[in-house]
Amino acid sequence: MSTHSGITADHLRSVIIERLQAQHVEIEDLSAGCGQMFEVVIVSPIFEGKRLLARHKTVNEALKEEISKVHAFTQKSFTPEEWEKKKAQ
């Protein structure tokens, strides 16, 4: 039985950009390449006016199929303006 989820960082990146209109995406595979644990940063204008919980729900719904195949998925979501402020810190 394979322990690889079939989900890769590259696949996640393309799906996030396509489905969430992301302008910037950072993905770290914390499972040493087996695709079981991902930590992602998503910067998208679709997060404008949404609180943290609504942002997470938006991401979870958009990536429902992918998230169901991995063991752990951690997300941080920012609007472009928030991301620029964070980078300036």
N, CA, C and O atoms as a GROMACS GRO file, in nm:
protein
  356
    1MET      N    1   0.083  -0.119   0.000
    1MET     CA    2   0.000   0.000   0.000
    1MET      C    3   0.087   0.125   0.000
    1MET      O    4   0.176   0.138   0.085
    2SER      N    5   0.064   0.215  -0.092
    2SER     CA    6   0.144   0.335  -0.106
    2SER      C    7   0.108   0.437   0.002
    2SER      O    8  -0.008   0.451   0.039
    3THR      N    9   0.211   0.507   0.051
    3THR     CA   10   0.185   0.611   0.150
    3THR      C   11   0.184   0.749   0.085
    3THR      O   12   0.172   0.849   0.155
    4HIS      N   13   0.197   0.755  -0.047
    4HIS     CA   14   0.195   0.883  -0.117
    4HIS      C   15   0.051   0.919  -0.150
    4HIS      O   16  -0.025   0.836  -0.200
    5SER      N   17   0.013   1.043  -0.122
    5SER     CA   18  -0.125   1.087  -0.141
    5SER      C   19  -0.161   1.109  -0.288
    5SER      O   20  -0.278   1.115  -0.324
    6GLY      N   21  -0.058   1.122  -0.373
    6GLY     CA   22  -0.084   1.156  -0.512
    6GLY      C   23  -0.092   1.307  -0.534
    6GLY      O   24  -0.103   1.353  -0.647
    7ILE      N   25  -0.087   1.382  -0.426
    7ILE     CA   26  -0.091   1.528  -0.433
    7ILE      C   27   0.052   1.580  -0.423
    7ILE      O   28   0.127   1.543  -0.333
    8THR      N   29   0.088   1.666  -0.517
    8THR     CA   30   0.221   1.727  -0.515
    8THR      C   31   0.209   1.876  -0.491
    8THR      O   32   0.102   1.934  -0.509
    9ALA      N   33   0.318   1.938  -0.450
    9ALA     CA   34   0.319   2.082  -0.430
    9ALA      C   35   0.287   2.154  -0.561
    9ALA      O   36   0.215   2.254  -0.561
   10ASP      N   37   0.340   2.105  -0.672
   10ASP     CA   38   0.313   2.168  -0.802
   10ASP      C   39   0.166   2.159  -0.839
   10ASP      O   40   0.108   2.255  -0.890
   11HIS      N   41   0.104   2.045  -0.812
   11HIS     CA   42  -0.039   2.029  -0.840
   11HIS      C   43  -0.120   2.126  -0.754
   11HIS      O   44  -0.208   2.195  -0.804
   12LEU      N   45  -0.089   2.130  -0.625
   12LEU     CA   46  -0.160   2.222  -0.536
   12LEU      C   47  -0.146   2.366  -0.582
   12LEU      O   48  -0.243   2.441  -0.584
   13ARG      N   49  -0.024   2.404  -0.620
   13ARG     CA   50   0.001   2.541  -0.665
   13ARG      C   51  -0.088   2.576  -0.785
   13ARG      O   52  -0.151   2.682  -0.786
   14SER      N   53  -0.094   2.489  -0.884
   14SER     CA   54  -0.174   2.519  -1.004
   14SER      C   55  -0.323   2.525  -0.971
   14SER      O   56  -0.395   2.609  -1.025
   15VAL      N   57  -0.370   2.437  -0.884
   15VAL     CA   58  -0.511   2.436  -0.845
   15VAL      C   59  -0.545   2.564  -0.766
   15VAL      O   60  -0.649   2.624  -0.789
   16ILE      N   61  -0.458   2.603  -0.675
   16ILE     CA   62  -0.482   2.724  -0.594
   16ILE      C   63  -0.486   2.847  -0.683
   16ILE      O   64  -0.574   2.932  -0.667
   17ILE      N   65  -0.393   2.858  -0.776
   17ILE     CA   66  -0.392   2.973  -0.867
   17ILE      C   67  -0.519   2.976  -0.951
   17ILE      O   68  -0.581   3.082  -0.968
   18GLU      N   69  -0.558   2.862  -1.003
   18GLU     CA   70  -0.676   2.855  -1.089
   18GLU      C   71  -0.806   2.880  -1.012
   18GLU      O   72  -0.888   2.961  -1.055
   19ARG      N   73  -0.825   2.812  -0.903
   19ARG     CA   74  -0.954   2.817  -0.832
   19ARG      C   75  -0.970   2.935  -0.738
   19ARG      O   76  -1.082   2.976  -0.709
   20LEU      N   77  -0.858   2.988  -0.688
   20LEU     CA   78  -0.866   3.096  -0.589
   20LEU      C   79  -0.808   3.228  -0.641
   20LEU      O   80  -0.791   3.323  -0.564
   21GLN      N   81  -0.778   3.235  -0.768
   21GLN     CA   82  -0.724   3.358  -0.829
   21GLN      C   83  -0.604   3.410  -0.751
   21GLN      O   84  -0.588   3.531  -0.733
   22ALA      N   85  -0.520   3.319  -0.706
   22ALA     CA   86  -0.407   3.356  -0.622
   22ALA      C   87  -0.300   3.432  -0.701
   22ALA      O   88  -0.265   3.395  -0.813
   23GLN      N   89  -0.251   3.537  -0.640
   23GLN     CA   90  -0.143   3.616  -0.700
   23GLN      C   91  -0.007   3.570  -0.649
   23GLN      O   92   0.096   3.594  -0.713
   24HIS      N   93  -0.006   3.505  -0.535
   24HIS     CA   94   0.118   3.454  -0.477
   24HIS      C   95   0.083   3.328  -0.398
   24HIS      O   96  -0.016   3.326  -0.324
   25VAL      N   97   0.163   3.224  -0.414
   25VAL     CA   98   0.140   3.098  -0.344
   25VAL      C   99   0.275   3.044  -0.296
   25VAL      O  100   0.371   3.037  -0.372
   26GLU      N  101   0.280   3.008  -0.170
   26GLU     CA  102   0.397   2.939  -0.114
   26GLU      C  103   0.348   2.806  -0.060
   26GLU      O  104   0.249   2.801   0.013
   27ILE      N  105   0.416   2.699  -0.095
   27ILE     CA  106   0.377   2.567  -0.048
   27ILE      C  107   0.499   2.495   0.007
   27ILE      O  108   0.604   2.489  -0.057
   28GLU      N  109   0.483   2.442   0.126
   28GLU     CA  110   0.591   2.362   0.186
   28GLU      C  111   0.535   2.222   0.213
   28GLU      O  112   0.436   2.207   0.284
   29ASP      N  113   0.600   2.123   0.156
   29ASP     CA  114   0.562   1.984   0.182
   29ASP      C  115   0.638   1.940   0.307
   29ASP      O  116   0.759   1.917   0.302
   30LEU      N  117   0.566   1.928   0.418
   30LEU     CA  118   0.628   1.894   0.546
   30LEU      C  119   0.644   1.744   0.565
   30LEU      O  120   0.687   1.698   0.671
   31SER      N  121   0.609   1.667   0.462
   31SER     CA  122   0.613   1.521   0.473
   31SER      C  123   0.729   1.460   0.395
   31SER      O  124   0.725   1.342   0.359
   32ALA      N  125   0.830   1.540   0.369
   32ALA     CA  126   0.949   1.491   0.299
   32ALA      C  127   0.917   1.435   0.160
   32ALA      O  128   0.979   1.339   0.115
   33GLY      N  129   0.820   1.496   0.094
   33GLY     CA  130   0.791   1.458  -0.044
   33GLY      C  131   0.684   1.353  -0.066
   33GLY      O  132   0.654   1.320  -0.180
   34CYS      N  133   0.626   1.299   0.041
   34CYS     CA  134   0.525   1.195   0.019
   34CYS      C  135   0.385   1.252   0.001
   34CYS      O  136   0.291   1.177  -0.024
   35GLY      N  137   0.370   1.385   0.013
   35GLY     CA  138   0.242   1.448  -0.015
   35GLY      C  139   0.136   1.428   0.091
   35GLY      O  140   0.017   1.426   0.059
   36GLN      N  141   0.176   1.413   0.216
   36GLN     CA  142   0.079   1.392   0.323
   36GLN      C  143   0.054   1.515   0.410
   36GLN      O  144  -0.051   1.525   0.473
   37MET      N  145   0.151   1.609   0.414
   37MET     CA  146   0.138   1.728   0.500
   37MET      C  147   0.185   1.850   0.424
   37MET      O  148   0.300   1.858   0.380
   38PHE      N  149   0.095   1.947   0.410
   38PHE     CA  150   0.129   2.069   0.340
   38PHE      C  151   0.097   2.192   0.425
   38PHE      O  152  -0.002   2.195   0.498
   39GLU      N  153   0.183   2.291   0.412
   39GLU     CA  154   0.160   2.421   0.472
   39GLU      C  155   0.161   2.520   0.356
   39GLU      O  156   0.257   2.525   0.279
   40VAL      N  157   0.055   2.599   0.344
   40VAL     CA  158   0.044   2.690   0.229
   40VAL      C  159   0.017   2.833   0.273
   40VAL      O  160  -0.048   2.859   0.374
   41VAL      N  161   0.069   2.925   0.193
   41VAL     CA  162   0.038   3.067   0.205
   41VAL      C  163  -0.028   3.106   0.074
   41VAL      O  164   0.026   3.080  -0.034
   42ILE      N  165  -0.146   3.167   0.083
   42ILE     CA  166  -0.221   3.205  -0.036
   42ILE      C  167  -0.252   3.354  -0.029
   42ILE      O  168  -0.306   3.403   0.070
   43VAL      N  169  -0.216   3.427  -0.134
   43VAL     CA  170  -0.247   3.569  -0.145
   43VAL      C  171  -0.343   3.586  -0.261
   43VAL      O  172  -0.310   3.557  -0.376
   44SER      N  173  -0.463   3.634  -0.230
   44SER     CA  174  -0.566   3.647  -0.333
   44SER      C  175  -0.661   3.762  -0.302
   44SER      O  176  -0.696   3.786  -0.187
   45PRO      N  177  -0.703   3.833  -0.406
   45PRO     CA  178  -0.801   3.940  -0.385
   45PRO      C  179  -0.938   3.887  -0.344
   45PRO      O  180  -1.021   3.964  -0.295
   46ILE      N  181  -0.966   3.759  -0.363
   46ILE     CA  182  -1.097   3.707  -0.324
   46ILE      C  183  -1.114   3.703  -0.172
   46ILE      O  184  -1.225   3.680  -0.123
   47PHE      N  185  -1.007   3.725  -0.098
   47PHE     CA  186  -1.015   3.729   0.048
   47PHE      C  187  -1.055   3.866   0.100
   47PHE      O  188  -1.080   3.882   0.220
   48GLU      N  189  -1.062   3.966   0.013
   48GLU     CA  190  -1.099   4.103   0.054
   48GLU      C  191  -1.234   4.100   0.126
   48GLU      O  192  -1.330   4.042   0.076
   49GLY      N  193  -1.239   4.162   0.243
   49GLY     CA  194  -1.363   4.174   0.317
   49GLY      C  195  -1.407   4.049   0.390
   49GLY      O  196  -1.513   4.047   0.453
   50LYS      N  197  -1.326   3.942   0.384
   50LYS     CA  198  -1.362   3.818   0.452
   50LYS      C  199  -1.279   3.803   0.579
   50LYS      O  200  -1.160   3.833   0.581
   51ARG      N  201  -1.344   3.756   0.683
   51ARG     CA  202  -1.273   3.725   0.808
   51ARG      C  203  -1.199   3.593   0.791
   51ARG      O  204  -1.219   3.520   0.693
   52LEU      N  205  -1.115   3.563   0.886
   52LEU     CA  206  -1.030   3.444   0.878
   52LEU      C  207  -1.109   3.316   0.855
   52LEU      O  208  -1.074   3.237   0.767
   53LEU      N  209  -1.215   3.294   0.929
   53LEU     CA  210  -1.294   3.172   0.915
   53LEU      C  211  -1.354   3.161   0.774
   53LEU      O  212  -1.354   3.053   0.715
   54ALA      N  213  -1.405   3.271   0.721
   54ALA     CA  214  -1.462   3.271   0.586
   54ALA      C  215  -1.355   3.242   0.482
   54ALA      O  216  -1.381   3.174   0.382
   55ARG      N  217  -1.236   3.292   0.504
   55ARG     CA  218  -1.125   3.265   0.411
   55ARG      C  219  -1.092   3.116   0.412
   55ARG      O  220  -1.076   3.055   0.306
   56HIS      N  221  -1.083   3.060   0.531
   56HIS     CA  222  -1.051   2.917   0.542
   56HIS      C  223  -1.160   2.832   0.479
   56HIS      O  224  -1.130   2.732   0.413
   57LYS      N  225  -1.285   2.870   0.498
   57LYS     CA  226  -1.395   2.795   0.437
   57LYS      C  227  -1.386   2.803   0.284
   57LYS      O  228  -1.411   2.704   0.215
   58THR      N  229  -1.351   2.920   0.232
   58THR     CA  230  -1.337   2.938   0.088
   58THR      C  231  -1.228   2.846   0.033
   58THR      O  232  -1.249   2.779  -0.068
   59VAL      N  233  -1.114   2.844   0.100
   59VAL     CA  234  -1.002   2.758   0.058
   59VAL      C  235  -1.041   2.610   0.071
   59VAL      O  236  -1.018   2.531  -0.021
   60ASN      N  237  -1.100   2.573   0.183
   60ASN     CA  238  -1.138   2.434   0.205
   60ASN      C  239  -1.237   2.385   0.100
   60ASN      O  240  -1.227   2.272   0.054
   61GLU      N  241  -1.331   2.470   0.063
   61GLU     CA  242  -1.430   2.431  -0.038
   61GLU      C  243  -1.363   2.418  -0.175
   61GLU      O  244  -1.390   2.323  -0.249
   62ALA      N  245  -1.275   2.512  -0.208
   62ALA     CA  246  -1.208   2.509  -0.339
   62ALA      C  247  -1.114   2.390  -0.353
   62ALA      O  248  -1.094   2.338  -0.463
   63LEU      N  249  -1.056   2.346  -0.241
   63LEU     CA  250  -0.957   2.237  -0.244
   63LEU      C  251  -1.009   2.111  -0.176
   63LEU      O  252  -0.930   2.028  -0.130
   64LYS      N  253  -1.139   2.096  -0.169
   64LYS     CA  254  -1.201   1.984  -0.096
   64LYS      C  255  -1.143   1.849  -0.137
   64LYS      O  256  -1.106   1.768  -0.052
   65GLU      N  257  -1.135   1.824  -0.266
   65GLU     CA  258  -1.086   1.695  -0.315
   65GLU      C  259  -0.940   1.673  -0.276
   65GLU      O  260  -0.903   1.564  -0.231
   66GLU      N  261  -0.857   1.775  -0.294
   66GLU     CA  262  -0.714   1.763  -0.264
   66GLU      C  263  -0.691   1.746  -0.113
   66GLU      O  264  -0.611   1.662  -0.072
   67ILE      N  265  -0.761   1.825  -0.032
   67ILE     CA  266  -0.742   1.819   0.112
   67ILE      C  267  -0.784   1.681   0.167
   67ILE      O  268  -0.726   1.631   0.262
   68SER      N  269  -0.885   1.622   0.106
   68SER     CA  270  -0.932   1.491   0.154
   68SER      C  271  -0.829   1.380   0.133
   68SER      O  272  -0.840   1.274   0.194
   69LYS      N  273  -0.730   1.405   0.048
   69LYS     CA  274  -0.629   1.302   0.018
   69LYS      C  275  -0.503   1.315   0.102
   69LYS      O  276  -0.414   1.230   0.094
   70VAL      N  277  -0.493   1.422   0.182
   70VAL     CA  278  -0.372   1.442   0.262
   70VAL      C  279  -0.402   1.428   0.410
   70VAL      O  280  -0.518   1.434   0.452
   71HIS      N  281  -0.298   1.411   0.488
   71HIS     CA  282  -0.312   1.394   0.633
   71HIS      C  283  -0.330   1.528   0.703
   71HIS      O  284  -0.412   1.541   0.794
   72ALA      N  285  -0.253   1.629   0.661
   72ALA     CA  286  -0.258   1.760   0.726
   72ALA      C  287  -0.243   1.870   0.623
   72ALA      O  288  -0.160   1.862   0.532
   73PHE      N  289  -0.324   1.975   0.640
   73PHE     CA  290  -0.322   2.090   0.550
   73PHE      C  291  -0.336   2.215   0.635
   73PHE      O  292  -0.440   2.237   0.697
   74THR      N  293  -0.232   2.296   0.637
   74THR     CA  294  -0.233   2.421   0.713
   74THR      C  295  -0.228   2.537   0.616
   74THR      O  296  -0.148   2.539   0.523
   75GLN      N  297  -0.316   2.634   0.637
   75GLN     CA  298  -0.323   2.746   0.544
   75GLN      C  299  -0.312   2.880   0.615
   75GLN      O  300  -0.357   2.898   0.728
   76LYS      N  301  -0.252   2.974   0.544
   76LYS     CA  302  -0.249   3.114   0.584
   76LYS      C  303  -0.294   3.191   0.462
   76LYS      O  304  -0.239   3.175   0.353
   77SER      N  305  -0.396   3.275   0.481
   77SER     CA  306  -0.452   3.347   0.367
   77SER      C  307  -0.443   3.497   0.389
   77SER      O  308  -0.471   3.548   0.498
   78PHE      N  309  -0.405   3.567   0.283
   78PHE     CA  310  -0.387   3.711   0.289
   78PHE      C  311  -0.446   3.778   0.165
   78PHE      O  312  -0.452   3.718   0.058
   79THR      N  313  -0.491   3.902   0.182
   79THR     CA  314  -0.524   3.983   0.066
   79THR      C  315  -0.391   4.038   0.014
   79THR      O  316  -0.292   4.036   0.086
   80PRO      N  317  -0.388   4.086  -0.110
   80PRO     CA  318  -0.263   4.145  -0.160
   80PRO      C  319  -0.211   4.259  -0.072
   80PRO      O  320  -0.090   4.270  -0.050
   81GLU      N  321  -0.301   4.343  -0.021
   81GLU     CA  322  -0.260   4.454   0.066
   81GLU      C  323  -0.200   4.403   0.196
   81GLU      O  324  -0.098   4.454   0.242
   82GLU      N  325  -0.263   4.304   0.257
   82GLU     CA  326  -0.209   4.245   0.380
   82GLU      C  327  -0.072   4.184   0.357
   82GLU      O  328   0.017   4.195   0.440
   83TRP      N  329  -0.056   4.118   0.242
   83TRP     CA  330   0.072   4.053   0.210
   83TRP      C  331   0.183   4.156   0.194
   83TRP      O  332   0.295   4.134   0.240
   84GLU      N  333   0.152   4.267   0.129
   84GLU     CA  334   0.252   4.373   0.112
   84GLU      C  335   0.294   4.429   0.248
   84GLU      O  336   0.412   4.453   0.271
   85LYS      N  337   0.198   4.449   0.337
   85LYS     CA  338   0.232   4.498   0.472
   85LYS      C  339   0.317   4.396   0.547
   85LYS      O  340   0.412   4.434   0.616
   86LYS      N  341   0.283   4.268   0.534
   86LYS     CA  342   0.358   4.164   0.604
   86LYS      C  343   0.502   4.157   0.552
   86LYS      O  344   0.595   4.143   0.631
   87LYS      N  345   0.519   4.168   0.421
   87LYS     CA  346   0.653   4.163   0.363
   87LYS      C  347   0.738   4.282   0.408
   87LYS      O  348   0.860   4.271   0.419
   88ALA      N  349   0.673   4.396   0.434
   88ALA     CA  350   0.745   4.517   0.473
   88ALA      C  351   0.792   4.512   0.618
   88ALA      O  352   0.876   4.593   0.658
   89GLN      N  353   0.740   4.419   0.697
   89GLN     CA  354   0.776   4.410   0.839
   89GLN      C  355   0.916   4.359   0.859
   89GLN      O  356   0.962   4.346   0.973
   0.00000   0.00000   0.00000
